[in-house]
Amino acid sequence: MVLLTLHARLGRWLQTGGHIESTDPTLEAAAAREASEESGFSDLSLDPSPLLLSKHEVPCGPVRPTYHLDVQYLVLANHLSSPEVGAESWDLRWFAHDQLPEVDASVVALVQAARVRLGW
């Protein structure tokens, strides 16, 4: 199962994620914090090796073009329970990895990388 968030600002189904904060000691800590904040789950396990690295243009920031450099991790939930929809999401749902909603190529690539890593 794959947890996706219907991003409130972009109106698209995406993986959970966010930005590094000054209090995050490592990239891994930032990824774990963001996943927990956006899902409401406290018992998550993070695979320490990044799953994907990407650079892409984003529709935010005062200067165009603006790019995000993403370090994407595989985060596993220890229990399949109902996520808590937060302020950054319109919805938050579990999907079968082969029955995703309409998503862009970046989400497809991320799920494919997770499938390979997990041996699905």
Secondary structure, 3 states (H helix, E strand, C coil): CEEEEEECCCCCEECCCCCCCCCCCCHHHHHHHHHHHHHCCCCEEECCCCCEEEEEEECCCCCCCEEEEEEECCEEECCCCCCCCCCCEEEEEEECCCCCCCCCHHHHHHHHHHHHHHCC
